[in-house]
């Protein structure tokens, strides 16, 4: 009996030793999985920390282009239009910080200068008296007291003449802006029309192809200045105000169709 017991104990010890030896040689499935994950994470981290040189250059170029396109001044570069003294007026803001401004339909060189964007205002020629306020998609000229928009201004549509005025309202220097052609106002410069008139009280100095250099006394009646010229080819001239800065000039040669011009007020120059 003792012999059998001893053999049983010896067999149990041998089996235990064999099991421990196998456990030391072969890792478990859990250990294998953990090791594989750690290796993969190490490789991924290494790749993310060393981006290629080409990718870095591309990102830098994109950032530079975005900065150039979104700088505040870029939103205001281009043409801005308004009606000034009854005529189309264009203000062009250039990317290089310069501007041009003037009446496209009149003779003469446009005004030029520089512009800057400061504290939410566009300043022309670094002058506090010539500033433009920004109102969403419009610019407000405090100097001209008009709003500029991106929409191009085209033909002027004449309004009604003033029903109440006086001789003093005509005072000043007036230059031709439009010629009526079959009921449509056409820019005077497109037709080579160059009439200009200086008025003081009821006396006027008239220039241009229709008058040469004439000086005449006009009669004020029915809210207009009227005068007749010539003996061989008589003509009647009438001047009527449409507003403080726009005058309708009607030239009526005897036996011919009348000629209608629209003149804009240019200033209080003293020529008489």
C-alpha positions as CSV (number, residue, x, y, z in Angstrom):
1,X,0.0,0.0,0.0
2,X,2.9,2.4,0.9
3,X,4.4,1.6,-2.4
4,X,1.4,2.5,-4.4
5,X,1.0,5.8,-2.5
6,X,4.7,6.8,-3.2
7,X,4.2,6.1,-6.9
8,X,1.1,8.3,-7.0
9,X,2.9,11.3,-5.3
10,X,5.8,11.0,-7.7
11,X,3.5,11.0,-10.7
12,X,1.7,14.2,-9.5
13,X,5.1,16.0,-9.0
14,X,6.3,15.1,-12.5
15,X,3.1,16.4,-14.1
16,X,3.4,19.7,-12.1
17,X,7.0,20.2,-13.3
18,X,6.1,19.6,-16.9
19,X,3.2,22.1,-16.8
20,X,5.5,24.9,-15.3
21,X,8.1,24.3,-18.0
22,X,5.5,24.6,-20.8
23,X,4.1,27.8,-19.3
24,X,7.6,29.4,-19.3
25,X,8.2,28.6,-22.9
26,X,4.9,29.8,-24.6
27,X,3.4,33.3,-24.0
28,X,-0.4,33.6,-23.6
29,X,-2.7,35.0,-26.3
30,X,-3.3,38.1,-24.1
31,X,0.4,38.9,-23.9
32,X,0.9,38.5,-27.7
33,X,-2.0,40.9,-28.4
34,X,-0.7,43.5,-26.0
35,X,2.8,43.4,-27.5
36,X,1.4,43.8,-31.1
37,X,-0.7,46.9,-30.1
38,X,2.3,48.6,-28.5
39,X,4.4,48.0,-31.6
40,X,1.8,49.5,-33.9
41,X,1.3,52.6,-31.7
42,X,5.0,53.3,-31.6
43,X,5.2,53.1,-35.5
44,X,2.2,55.5,-35.9
45,X,3.6,58.0,-33.5
46,X,6.9,58.1,-35.3
47,X,5.3,58.7,-38.6
48,X,3.1,61.6,-37.3
49,X,6.1,63.3,-35.6
50,X,8.1,63.4,-38.9
51,X,6.0,65.0,-41.7
52,X,7.5,65.2,-45.1
53,X,9.2,68.4,-46.3
54,X,6.8,68.7,-49.3
55,X,3.7,68.8,-47.1
56,X,5.2,71.5,-45.0
57,X,5.9,73.7,-48.0
58,X,2.4,73.3,-49.4
59,X,0.8,74.3,-46.1
60,X,3.0,77.4,-46.0
61,X,2.1,78.5,-49.5
62,X,-1.6,78.0,-48.8
63,X,-1.4,80.2,-45.6
64,X,0.3,83.0,-47.6
65,X,-2.3,83.0,-50.3
66,X,-5.2,83.0,-47.7
67,X,-3.6,85.9,-45.8
68,X,-3.3,87.9,-49.1
69,X,-6.9,87.3,-50.1
70,X,-8.5,88.0,-46.7
71,X,-6.6,91.2,-45.8
72,X,-9.2,94.0,-45.0
73,X,-8.2,96.3,-47.9
74,X,-8.9,93.7,-50.6
75,X,-12.7,93.9,-49.9
76,X,-12.7,97.5,-51.2
77,X,-10.5,97.3,-54.2
78,X,-12.3,98.1,-57.5
79,X,-14.9,100.6,-58.9
80,X,-17.4,102.4,-56.7
81,X,-20.2,104.5,-58.3
82,X,-22.5,107.3,-57.3
83,X,-24.6,110.1,-58.7
84,X,-23.0,113.4,-58.0
85,X,-24.5,116.7,-59.2
86,X,-26.8,114.6,-61.4
87,X,-23.9,112.8,-63.1
88,X,-22.2,109.4,-62.8
89,X,-19.1,109.6,-60.6
90,X,-16.6,106.8,-60.3
91,X,-14.2,106.1,-57.5
92,X,-11.6,103.4,-58.3
93,X,-9.6,102.0,-55.4
94,X,-6.5,100.2,-56.6
95,X,-4.6,97.3,-54.8
96,X,-1.4,99.4,-54.7
97,X,-3.0,102.0,-52.5
98,X,-3.7,104.6,-55.1
99,X,-7.1,105.8,-56.4
100,X,-8.7,107.8,-59.2
101,X,-12.0,109.6,-59.1
102,X,-14.1,111.8,-61.4
103,X,-17.0,112.1,-63.8
104,X,-16.4,109.7,-66.8
105,X,-18.6,111.7,-69.1
106,X,-16.8,115.0,-68.6
107,X,-13.6,116.2,-70.2
108,X,-10.4,116.5,-68.0
109,X,-8.2,114.2,-66.1
110,X,-9.6,112.4,-63.1
111,X,-8.5,113.2,-59.6
112,X,-5.7,110.9,-58.3
113,X,-4.2,110.2,-54.9
114,X,-3.6,107.5,-52.3
115,X,-6.0,105.7,-49.9
116,X,-5.7,103.8,-46.7
117,X,-8.0,101.8,-44.4
118,X,-7.9,103.1,-40.8
119,X,-10.2,102.4,-37.9
120,X,-13.1,101.2,-40.1
121,X,-12.8,104.2,-42.4
122,X,-11.4,104.6,-45.9
123,X,-9.3,107.8,-45.9
124,X,-8.3,109.5,-49.2
125,X,-5.0,111.4,-49.3
126,X,-4.6,110.9,-45.6
127,X,-7.2,113.7,-45.0
128,X,-9.7,113.5,-42.2
129,X,-12.1,115.7,-44.2
130,X,-12.1,113.3,-47.1
131,X,-13.2,110.0,-45.5
132,X,-15.6,107.2,-46.5
133,X,-17.7,105.4,-44.0
134,X,-18.3,101.6,-44.5
135,X,-21.9,100.5,-44.5
136,X,-21.9,96.7,-45.4
137,X,-21.8,96.9,-49.2
138,X,-21.8,100.7,-49.5
139,X,-19.4,103.5,-48.9
140,X,-20.6,106.9,-47.6
141,X,-18.6,109.9,-48.7
142,X,-19.0,112.6,-46.0
143,X,-17.3,115.1,-48.2
144,X,-19.7,114.6,-51.2
145,X,-22.7,113.5,-49.0
146,X,-23.5,110.5,-51.3
147,X,-23.4,106.7,-51.0
148,X,-21.2,104.7,-53.4
149,X,-22.2,101.2,-54.5
150,X,-20.6,98.5,-56.8
151,X,-23.5,99.0,-59.3
152,X,-22.4,101.1,-62.3
153,X,-24.4,104.3,-62.8
154,X,-25.6,104.8,-66.4
155,X,-27.8,107.4,-68.1
156,X,-29.1,110.3,-66.1
157,X,-32.9,110.7,-66.3
158,X,-33.8,114.5,-66.3
159,X,-36.3,115.6,-63.7
160,X,-38.8,118.4,-63.7
161,X,-37.6,122.0,-63.7
162,X,-38.1,124.0,-60.5
163,X,-41.4,125.9,-60.3
164,X,-40.1,128.4,-57.8
165,X,-36.7,130.1,-58.1
166,X,-35.0,133.5,-58.3
167,X,-32.1,135.1,-60.4
168,X,-29.6,134.5,-57.6
169,X,-30.1,130.7,-57.9
170,X,-28.4,130.8,-61.3
171,X,-25.2,132.4,-60.1
172,X,-21.9,130.7,-60.9
173,X,-20.1,128.7,-63.5
174,X,-21.9,125.9,-65.4
175,X,-20.5,123.3,-67.8
176,X,-22.2,121.0,-70.3
177,X,-22.8,117.5,-69.0
178,X,-25.5,116.0,-71.3
179,X,-27.1,116.6,-74.7
180,X,-30.7,115.6,-75.3
181,X,-30.8,113.3,-78.4
182,X,-34.3,112.2,-79.3
183,X,-35.3,112.4,-75.6
184,X,-32.2,110.5,-74.4
185,X,-29.5,112.4,-72.4
186,X,-26.1,111.5,-74.0
187,X,-22.8,112.5,-72.3
188,X,-21.6,115.8,-73.8
189,X,-18.1,114.7,-74.2
190,X,-19.2,111.8,-76.4
191,X,-20.6,114.3,-78.8
192,X,-17.8,116.9,-78.5
193,X,-20.2,119.4,-76.9
194,X,-18.4,122.0,-74.9
195,X,-20.8,124.7,-73.9
196,X,-20.0,126.6,-70.7
197,X,-21.8,129.6,-69.1
198,X,-21.0,132.0,-66.3
199,X,-24.0,133.8,-64.7
200,X,-24.1,136.8,-62.4
201,X,-27.4,138.4,-61.5
202,X,-29.1,138.4,-65.0
203,X,-25.9,138.8,-67.0
204,X,-24.2,135.8,-68.6
205,X,-21.0,135.0,-70.4
206,X,-21.6,132.1,-72.9
207,X,-18.9,130.0,-74.5
208,X,-18.8,127.0,-76.8
209,X,-19.7,126.2,-80.4
210,X,-23.2,127.6,-80.2
211,X,-22.2,131.0,-78.8
212,X,-18.6,131.6,-79.4
213,X,-17.7,134.1,-76.7
214,X,-20.8,136.1,-76.1
215,X,-21.9,138.3,-73.2
216,X,-25.6,139.1,-72.8
217,X,-28.2,140.4,-70.4
218,X,-31.0,138.0,-69.8
219,X,-34.6,138.7,-68.7
220,X,-35.9,136.7,-65.6
221,X,-39.5,135.6,-66.1
222,X,-41.6,132.5,-65.3
223,X,-38.7,131.1,-63.1
224,X,-36.2,131.2,-66.0
225,X,-33.6,133.4,-67.7
226,X,-34.6,134.2,-71.3
227,X,-32.8,136.0,-74.2
228,X,-33.0,136.2,-78.0
229,X,-29.9,136.5,-80.2
230,X,-29.1,137.2,-83.8
231,X,-30.7,139.0,-86.7
232,X,-30.0,136.8,-89.7
233,X,-30.6,133.6,-87.8
234,X,-32.6,134.5,-84.6
235,X,-32.5,132.1,-81.7
236,X,-34.0,132.1,-78.3
237,X,-32.1,130.8,-75.2
238,X,-33.8,129.7,-72.0
239,X,-32.2,128.6,-68.8
240,X,-34.2,126.7,-66.2
241,X,-33.0,125.0,-63.0
242,X,-33.8,121.4,-62.2
243,X,-32.1,121.6,-58.8
244,X,-29.3,123.6,-57.2
245,X,-26.6,121.9,-59.3
246,X,-28.3,121.1,-62.6
247,X,-29.6,123.5,-65.3
248,X,-31.6,122.9,-68.4
249,X,-30.5,125.0,-71.4
250,X,-32.8,125.2,-74.4
251,X,-31.6,126.7,-77.6
252,X,-34.4,127.4,-80.1
253,X,-33.3,128.5,-83.6
254,X,-36.1,130.0,-85.6
255,X,-37.6,127.4,-87.9
256,X,-35.4,124.6,-86.6
257,X,-35.6,121.9,-84.0
258,X,-34.7,123.1,-80.5
259,X,-31.5,121.9,-78.8
260,X,-31.6,120.9,-75.2
261,X,-28.4,120.7,-73.0
262,X,-28.0,119.9,-69.4
263,X,-25.3,121.8,-67.5
264,X,-23.9,121.1,-64.1
265,X,-22.8,123.7,-61.6
266,X,-19.0,123.8,-61.4
267,X,-18.3,126.6,-58.9
268,X,-18.7,130.3,-58.1
269,X,-15.9,131.6,-60.4
270,X,-16.1,135.3,-61.1
271,X,-15.7,135.9,-64.9
272,X,-17.7,139.1,-65.2
